[in-house]
Amino acid sequence: KLASGSGSGGSGQAGPSQRPSEAPEEGRLLSWLVREELSCQIQLKLLRQGRSLSASAVEDTERNVESPLSEETLQMQERRRAGNRLAARRCRAKRRLEFSQLTEQIRHSELELLRLRRCLDSARQEFAELLGDFPSPSCLLSFLTRRLEQADPLDPWLSRLLLNVRQILETASSTSFATDCRHLNQDSRSQLDPS
Protein backbone atom coordinates (compact mmCIF):
# COMPACT_ATOMS: atom_id res chain seq x y z
CA LYS A 1 0.00 0.00 0.00
CA LEU A 2 1.32 3.43 -0.90
CA ALA A 3 1.66 6.13 1.69
CA SER A 4 -1.14 8.62 1.85
CA GLY A 5 -1.61 11.89 3.61
CA SER A 6 -4.99 11.11 5.14
CA GLY A 7 -6.04 8.91 7.95
CA SER A 8 -6.49 9.13 11.65
CA GLY A 9 -2.76 9.36 12.38
CA GLY A 10 -1.27 12.68 13.38
CA SER A 11 1.66 12.42 10.92
CA GLY A 12 -0.58 12.31 7.89
CA GLN A 13 0.92 8.96 6.84
CA ALA A 14 -1.09 5.77 6.61
CA GLY A 15 1.19 2.81 6.81
CA PRO A 16 0.54 -0.77 5.81
CA SER A 17 -0.16 -1.62 9.43
CA GLN A 18 -3.23 0.63 9.50
CA ARG A 19 -6.37 -1.44 9.14
CA PRO A 20 -9.72 -0.24 7.80
CA SER A 21 -11.24 -0.64 11.27
CA GLU A 22 -9.03 2.25 12.39
CA ALA A 23 -10.87 4.62 10.03
CA PRO A 24 -12.29 7.77 11.66
CA GLU A 25 -15.77 6.25 11.82
CA GLU A 26 -16.69 2.70 11.12
CA GLY A 27 -19.91 3.78 9.38
CA ARG A 28 -17.89 5.70 6.82
CA LEU A 29 -15.54 2.84 6.02
CA LEU A 30 -16.46 2.73 2.36
CA SER A 31 -15.90 6.44 1.77
CA TRP A 32 -12.61 6.23 3.67
CA LEU A 33 -11.50 3.34 1.47
CA VAL A 34 -12.47 5.25 -1.67
CA ARG A 35 -10.46 8.28 -0.52
CA GLU A 36 -7.44 6.10 0.22
CA GLU A 37 -7.66 4.41 -3.17
CA LEU A 38 -7.99 7.74 -4.94
CA SER A 39 -4.99 9.12 -3.08
CA CYS A 40 -2.92 6.08 -4.02
CA GLN A 41 -3.94 6.37 -7.68
CA ILE A 42 -2.94 10.04 -7.77
CA GLN A 43 0.46 9.32 -6.25
CA LEU A 44 1.05 6.37 -8.60
CA LYS A 45 0.20 8.49 -11.63
CA LEU A 46 2.54 11.26 -10.50
CA LEU A 47 5.36 8.77 -9.85
CA ARG A 48 4.94 7.30 -13.36
CA GLN A 49 5.24 10.79 -14.82
CA GLY A 50 8.42 11.37 -12.83
CA ARG A 51 6.95 13.93 -10.49
CA SER A 52 6.33 13.56 -6.84
CA LEU A 53 3.77 15.05 -4.53
CA SER A 54 4.59 15.86 -0.97
CA ALA A 55 2.51 14.35 1.80
CA SER A 56 1.25 17.75 2.93
CA ALA A 57 0.02 18.57 -0.58
CA VAL A 58 -1.88 15.29 -0.72
CA GLU A 59 -3.36 16.00 2.68
CA ASP A 60 -4.52 19.45 1.58
CA THR A 61 -6.17 18.12 -1.57
CA GLU A 62 -7.94 15.35 0.28
CA ARG A 63 -9.24 17.51 3.07
CA ASN A 64 -10.63 19.97 0.56
CA VAL A 65 -10.66 22.57 3.30
CA GLU A 66 -12.78 25.58 2.48
CA SER A 67 -11.22 28.93 3.00
CA PRO A 68 -13.10 31.06 5.50
CA LEU A 69 -15.88 33.13 3.96
CA SER A 70 -15.18 36.75 3.28
CA GLU A 71 -16.96 39.51 5.15
CA GLU A 72 -18.86 40.47 2.00
CA THR A 73 -20.13 36.91 1.54
CA LEU A 74 -21.22 36.74 5.17
CA GLN A 75 -23.09 40.04 4.84
CA MET A 76 -24.74 38.86 1.64
CA GLN A 77 -25.88 35.65 3.37
CA GLU A 78 -27.26 37.65 6.29
CA ARG A 79 -29.13 39.99 3.93
CA ARG A 80 -30.56 36.98 2.10
CA ARG A 81 -31.69 35.41 5.38
CA ALA A 82 -33.26 38.69 6.51
CA GLY A 83 -35.05 38.99 3.16
CA ASN A 84 -36.30 35.42 3.46
CA ARG A 85 -37.58 36.08 6.98
CA LEU A 86 -39.37 39.21 5.77
CA ALA A 87 -40.90 37.37 2.80
CA ALA A 88 -42.08 34.56 5.07
CA ARG A 89 -43.60 37.10 7.47
CA ARG A 90 -45.42 38.81 4.57
CA CYS A 91 -46.65 35.46 3.26
CA ARG A 92 -48.03 34.46 6.66
CA ALA A 93 -49.71 37.87 7.05
CA LYS A 94 -51.27 37.55 3.59
CA ARG A 95 -52.58 34.07 4.43
CA ARG A 96 -54.05 35.35 7.69
CA LEU A 97 -55.72 38.25 5.87
CA GLU A 98 -57.19 35.98 3.18
CA PHE A 99 -58.40 33.56 5.83
CA SER A 100 -60.06 36.33 7.83
CA GLN A 101 -61.70 37.74 4.69
CA LEU A 102 -63.05 34.31 3.74
CA THR A 103 -64.27 33.79 7.30
CA GLU A 104 -66.05 37.15 7.17
CA GLN A 105 -67.65 36.29 3.81
CA ILE A 106 -68.84 32.96 5.20
CA ARG A 107 -70.29 34.70 8.24
CA HIS A 108 -72.15 37.23 6.06
CA SER A 109 -73.42 34.44 3.79
CA GLU A 110 -74.66 32.43 6.77
CA LEU A 111 -76.47 35.48 8.16
CA GLU A 112 -78.05 36.17 4.76
CA LEU A 113 -79.10 32.52 4.47
CA LEU A 114 -80.66 32.67 7.93
CA ARG A 115 -82.52 35.88 7.02
CA LEU A 116 -83.81 34.34 3.79
CA ARG A 117 -84.94 31.20 5.61
CA ARG A 118 -86.87 33.33 8.09
CA CYS A 119 -88.48 35.25 5.22
CA LEU A 120 -89.40 31.97 3.54
CA ASP A 121 -90.92 30.61 6.75
CA SER A 122 -92.97 33.77 7.28
CA ALA A 123 -94.13 33.70 3.64
CA ARG A 124 -95.17 30.06 4.04
CA GLN A 125 -97.12 30.91 7.19
CA GLU A 126 -98.80 33.85 5.48
CA PHE A 127 -99.69 31.68 2.47
CA ALA A 128 -101.13 28.98 4.75
CA GLU A 129 -103.21 31.61 6.59
CA LEU A 130 -104.50 33.00 3.30
CA LEU A 131 -105.39 29.52 2.09
CA GLY A 132 -107.21 28.91 5.33
CA ASP A 133 -109.48 31.88 4.56
CA PHE A 134 -110.56 30.34 1.24
CA PRO A 135 -112.59 27.19 0.78
CA SER A 136 -110.90 24.05 -0.42
CA PRO A 137 -110.74 23.46 -4.19
CA SER A 138 -113.13 20.54 -4.13
CA CYS A 139 -115.74 22.60 -2.26
CA LEU A 140 -115.30 25.47 -4.71
CA LEU A 141 -115.66 23.08 -7.63
CA SER A 142 -118.94 21.65 -6.30
CA PHE A 143 -120.29 25.16 -5.62
CA LEU A 144 -119.40 26.46 -9.10
CA THR A 145 -120.75 23.33 -10.74
CA ARG A 146 -124.12 23.78 -8.99
CA ARG A 147 -124.25 27.47 -9.93
CA LEU A 148 -123.33 26.80 -13.55
CA GLU A 149 -125.84 23.95 -13.82
CA GLN A 150 -128.59 26.37 -12.79
CA ALA A 151 -127.55 28.73 -15.60
CA ASP A 152 -128.42 28.24 -19.29
CA PRO A 153 -126.66 25.00 -20.34
CA LEU A 154 -126.57 26.10 -23.97
CA ASP A 155 -124.46 29.18 -23.29
CA PRO A 156 -121.04 28.35 -24.85
CA TRP A 157 -119.18 30.82 -22.66
CA LEU A 158 -120.52 29.25 -19.47
CA SER A 159 -119.72 25.76 -20.79
CA ARG A 160 -116.10 26.72 -21.50
CA LEU A 161 -115.87 28.41 -18.13
CA LEU A 162 -117.17 25.31 -16.37
CA LEU A 163 -114.68 23.11 -18.23
CA ASN A 164 -111.76 25.41 -17.41
CA VAL A 165 -112.78 25.75 -13.77
CA ARG A 166 -113.11 21.98 -13.44
CA GLN A 167 -109.63 21.44 -14.91
CA ILE A 168 -108.05 24.06 -12.69
CA LEU A 169 -109.79 22.91 -9.55
CA GLU A 170 -109.14 19.22 -10.21
CA THR A 171 -105.46 20.04 -10.58
CA ALA A 172 -105.58 22.07 -7.38
CA SER A 173 -107.52 19.37 -5.52
CA SER A 174 -104.73 16.90 -6.20
CA THR A 175 -102.54 19.04 -3.96
CA SER A 176 -102.62 18.98 -0.18
CA PHE A 177 -105.71 21.15 0.38
CA ALA A 178 -108.42 20.14 2.82
CA THR A 179 -111.80 19.02 1.47
CA ASP A 180 -114.00 20.30 4.27
CA CYS A 181 -116.73 22.46 2.70
CA ARG A 182 -119.44 22.71 5.37
CA HIS A 183 -118.86 26.41 6.00
CA LEU A 184 -118.75 27.12 2.23
CA ASN A 185 -122.17 25.69 1.54
CA GLN A 186 -123.82 27.87 4.17
CA ASP A 187 -121.90 31.07 3.34
CA SER A 188 -122.17 30.71 -0.42
CA ARG A 189 -125.92 30.09 -0.33
CA SER A 190 -126.52 33.19 1.73
CA GLN A 191 -124.20 35.51 -0.25
CA LEU A 192 -124.48 34.38 -3.86
CA ASP A 193 -128.07 33.18 -4.12
CA PRO A 194 -130.13 36.05 -5.58
CA SER A 195 -133.45 34.61 -4.39
C-alpha positions as CSV (number, residue, x, y, z in Angstrom):
1,K,0.0,0.0,0.0
2,L,1.3,3.4,-0.9
3,A,1.7,6.1,1.7
4,S,-1.1,8.6,1.8
5,G,-1.6,11.9,3.6
6,S,-5.0,11.1,5.1
7,G,-6.0,8.9,7.9
8,S,-6.5,9.1,11.7
9,G,-2.8,9.4,12.4
10,G,-1.3,12.7,13.4
11,S,1.7,12.4,10.9
12,G,-0.6,12.3,7.9
13,Q,0.9,9.0,6.8
14,A,-1.1,5.8,6.6
15,G,1.2,2.8,6.8
16,P,0.5,-0.8,5.8
17,S,-0.2,-1.6,9.4
18,Q,-3.2,0.6,9.5
19,R,-6.4,-1.4,9.1
20,P,-9.7,-0.2,7.8
21,S,-11.2,-0.6,11.3
22,E,-9.0,2.3,12.4
23,A,-10.9,4.6,10.0
24,P,-12.3,7.8,11.7
25,E,-15.8,6.3,11.8
26,E,-16.7,2.7,11.1
27,G,-19.9,3.8,9.4
28,R,-17.9,5.7,6.8
29,L,-15.5,2.8,6.0
30,L,-16.5,2.7,2.4
31,S,-15.9,6.4,1.8
32,W,-12.6,6.2,3.7
33,L,-11.5,3.3,1.5
34,V,-12.5,5.3,-1.7
35,R,-10.5,8.3,-0.5
36,E,-7.4,6.1,0.2
37,E,-7.7,4.4,-3.2
38,L,-8.0,7.7,-4.9
39,S,-5.0,9.1,-3.1
40,C,-2.9,6.1,-4.0
41,Q,-3.9,6.4,-7.7
42,I,-2.9,10.0,-7.8
43,Q,0.5,9.3,-6.2
44,L,1.0,6.4,-8.6
45,K,0.2,8.5,-11.6
46,L,2.5,11.3,-10.5
47,L,5.4,8.8,-9.9
48,R,4.9,7.3,-13.4
49,Q,5.2,10.8,-14.8
50,G,8.4,11.4,-12.8
51,R,6.9,13.9,-10.5
52,S,6.3,13.6,-6.8
53,L,3.8,15.0,-4.5
54,S,4.6,15.9,-1.0
55,A,2.5,14.3,1.8
56,S,1.3,17.8,2.9
57,A,0.0,18.6,-0.6
58,V,-1.9,15.3,-0.7
59,E,-3.4,16.0,2.7
60,D,-4.5,19.5,1.6
61,T,-6.2,18.1,-1.6
62,E,-7.9,15.3,0.3
63,R,-9.2,17.5,3.1
64,N,-10.6,20.0,0.6
65,V,-10.7,22.6,3.3
66,E,-12.8,25.6,2.5
67,S,-11.2,28.9,3.0
68,P,-13.1,31.1,5.5
69,L,-15.9,33.1,4.0
70,S,-15.2,36.7,3.3
71,E,-17.0,39.5,5.2
72,E,-18.9,40.5,2.0
73,T,-20.1,36.9,1.5
74,L,-21.2,36.7,5.2
75,Q,-23.1,40.0,4.8
76,M,-24.7,38.9,1.6
77,Q,-25.9,35.7,3.4
78,E,-27.3,37.6,6.3
79,R,-29.1,40.0,3.9
80,R,-30.6,37.0,2.1
81,R,-31.7,35.4,5.4
82,A,-33.3,38.7,6.5
83,G,-35.1,39.0,3.2
84,N,-36.3,35.4,3.5
85,R,-37.6,36.1,7.0
86,L,-39.4,39.2,5.8
87,A,-40.9,37.4,2.8
88,A,-42.1,34.6,5.1
89,R,-43.6,37.1,7.5
90,R,-45.4,38.8,4.6
91,C,-46.6,35.5,3.3
92,R,-48.0,34.5,6.7
93,A,-49.7,37.9,7.0
94,K,-51.3,37.5,3.6
95,R,-52.6,34.1,4.4
96,R,-54.1,35.4,7.7
97,L,-55.7,38.3,5.9
98,E,-57.2,36.0,3.2
99,F,-58.4,33.6,5.8
100,S,-60.1,36.3,7.8
101,Q,-61.7,37.7,4.7
102,L,-63.0,34.3,3.7
103,T,-64.3,33.8,7.3
104,E,-66.1,37.2,7.2
105,Q,-67.6,36.3,3.8
106,I,-68.8,33.0,5.2
107,R,-70.3,34.7,8.2
108,H,-72.2,37.2,6.1
109,S,-73.4,34.4,3.8
110,E,-74.7,32.4,6.8
111,L,-76.5,35.5,8.2
112,E,-78.0,36.2,4.8
113,L,-79.1,32.5,4.5
114,L,-80.7,32.7,7.9
115,R,-82.5,35.9,7.0
116,L,-83.8,34.3,3.8
117,R,-84.9,31.2,5.6
118,R,-86.9,33.3,8.1
119,C,-88.5,35.3,5.2
120,L,-89.4,32.0,3.5
121,D,-90.9,30.6,6.7
122,S,-93.0,33.8,7.3
123,A,-94.1,33.7,3.6
124,R,-95.2,30.1,4.0
125,Q,-97.1,30.9,7.2
126,E,-98.8,33.8,5.5
127,F,-99.7,31.7,2.5
128,A,-101.1,29.0,4.8
129,E,-103.2,31.6,6.6
130,L,-104.5,33.0,3.3
131,L,-105.4,29.5,2.1
132,G,-107.2,28.9,5.3
133,D,-109.5,31.9,4.6
134,F,-110.6,30.3,1.2
135,P,-112.6,27.2,0.8
136,S,-110.9,24.1,-0.4
137,P,-110.7,23.5,-4.2
138,S,-113.1,20.5,-4.1
139,C,-115.7,22.6,-2.3
140,L,-115.3,25.5,-4.7
141,L,-115.7,23.1,-7.6
142,S,-118.9,21.7,-6.3
143,F,-120.3,25.2,-5.6
144,L,-119.4,26.5,-9.1
145,T,-120.7,23.3,-10.7
146,R,-124.1,23.8,-9.0
147,R,-124.3,27.5,-9.9
148,L,-123.3,26.8,-13.6
149,E,-125.8,24.0,-13.8
150,Q,-128.6,26.4,-12.8
151,A,-127.6,28.7,-15.6
152,D,-128.4,28.2,-19.3
153,P,-126.7,25.0,-20.3
154,L,-126.6,26.1,-24.0
155,D,-124.5,29.2,-23.3
156,P,-121.0,28.4,-24.9
157,W,-119.2,30.8,-22.7
158,L,-120.5,29.2,-19.5
159,S,-119.7,25.8,-20.8
160,R,-116.1,26.7,-21.5
161,L,-115.9,28.4,-18.1
162,L,-117.2,25.3,-16.4
163,L,-114.7,23.1,-18.2
164,N,-111.8,25.4,-17.4
165,V,-112.8,25.8,-13.8
166,R,-113.1,22.0,-13.4
167,Q,-109.6,21.4,-14.9
168,I,-108.1,24.1,-12.7
169,L,-109.8,22.9,-9.5
170,E,-109.1,19.2,-10.2
171,T,-105.5,20.0,-10.6
172,A,-105.6,22.1,-7.4
173,S,-107.5,19.4,-5.5
174,S,-104.7,16.9,-6.2
175,T,-102.5,19.0,-4.0
176,S,-102.6,19.0,-0.2
177,F,-105.7,21.2,0.4
178,A,-108.4,20.1,2.8
179,T,-111.8,19.0,1.5
180,D,-114.0,20.3,4.3
181,C,-116.7,22.5,2.7
182,R,-119.4,22.7,5.4
183,H,-118.9,26.4,6.0
184,L,-118.8,27.1,2.2
185,N,-122.2,25.7,1.5
186,Q,-123.8,27.9,4.2
187,D,-121.9,31.1,3.3
188,S,-122.2,30.7,-0.4
189,R,-125.9,30.1,-0.3
190,S,-126.5,33.2,1.7
191,Q,-124.2,35.5,-0.3
192,L,-124.5,34.4,-3.9
193,D,-128.1,33.2,-4.1
194,P,-130.1,36.0,-5.6
195,S,-133.4,34.6,-4.4
